[in-house]
Amino acid sequence: MARTTRLYQRARSPLIQGRSRRERPWRVDFAVAVSWGCALLIALMVGGHVAETGTLVPAAGGSTAWWSAFGAGVVVAVVCGAAGVSLARGWGAVRPGRTGAIVACAAVVAYWLVFGGVAAARR
């Protein structure tokens, strides 16, 4: 018997099902996707702020705009990361966390290009 599959039976189900040990719970895949999206968002926001002002620390007046743009970007990363993970799981992908991370990062880059991050929040 192969040691890579664990058999289980759901409550009140006559079927015995198997789950691969490589398969992670969807929460882990979702966390991987969102963390990559948020890490890219932080890199874009900090890089854009440094390029715009020349300083790493946001000014007291601009911090509200920075945080609102960051919050909107996190929402984009969460929604698109969840959509990517659920689509990848539906397609039977081996690593749905990777697919979700790619979708989340692409959505964050699109958000950054369309809305311009902090500069759009200041307008």
N, C-alpha and C positions, 0 to 999 in steps of 0.2 A: 504494500500500500504506500502511495506517495506521501511524503511528509510535508508537502507544500500546501495541502488543503485541509482545512478544519471543517468537519461536518457539524451541522446544528439543525435543530428542528424548532420552528416557531410554535407558539402556543396554539393549540387546537388545529394544527395543520398535519395532514398525513404525509406531507412531503419532507424528505430529508434533503437539505440543501448544502452546498459547499461554498466556502469563501476562501479565496487565496490569501496567503499570509502577506503577499505584497500589497493587497488592496487595503488602503487606508480609509478610515472613516471620512465622511464628507466634510466634517468640521475641520479636519486637518488640511484637506485640500483647499477649503475656503480660506483658512488662515494663511496658507502659503500664497494664494492668489492675491489676497488683500494686502499682505505685507510687502510683496513685490511692487504692487501698484502704489502703495503709500510711500515706499522708499524712493521710487522714481519721482513721485510728486514732490517730496521734500527736496530731492536733489535739484529738480527744476526750479522750485520756488526759491531756494537759497541761492542757486546760481543766477537766477534772474534778478534777485534783489542785489546781489553783489555787483552784477554788471550794470545795474541801473544807478545805484548810489555809491558804490565803491566801499561800502562798509558791510560787515556781516550782521550787525545788530540792527533791527528795524527801529526807526524813530518812534517816539511815543505817539505821534499823530497817525502814523501809517500802520501801526500794529493792528488796528481794528480791521483795516482793509486786507492786511496779510492773513489774518486769522479767518476772515469770511471767505476769502479765495481758497484757503487751505481746507476749510470745512466743505465747501462745494466740491473740491477735488477728491476728498475722502469719500463723499457720497458717490461720486462717479466711479471710484475704484471699487467700492463695496458692491454696488449694483452690477457693474460689468464683470467683476470677479465671480460673483455668484452665478451670473448668467453663463459665463465661460465654463465654470465647473459643472453646472447642471447639464449643459449641452455636451460636454466631454464625457460625462458619466452616461448620458443617454446614448451616445455613439459607441460606448464601450472602450474608451481610451485607456491605455495602460497607466498613464500618469495624468489624471485630470487636473491635478494641481498646476502642472506646467501649462496646460492649455488655458486654464483660468488666469494664470499669471500673465500669459501673453496677451489675452484679451483685456485684462485690467490695465496693463502697461500701455497697450495701444490706445485704450480709451483715455487714459491720463494724458498721453501725448496729444491726442486730438483735442481734449479739453484745453490743454495749455496753448495749442496753436490757434484754436478758435477764439477763446476768451482772453488770452494773453496773461493769465494769472493775476498778479498783483496790479499790473498796469490797467487792466480792465476794471478791477474793483475800485480803483481810484477815480475813474471817470464818472 
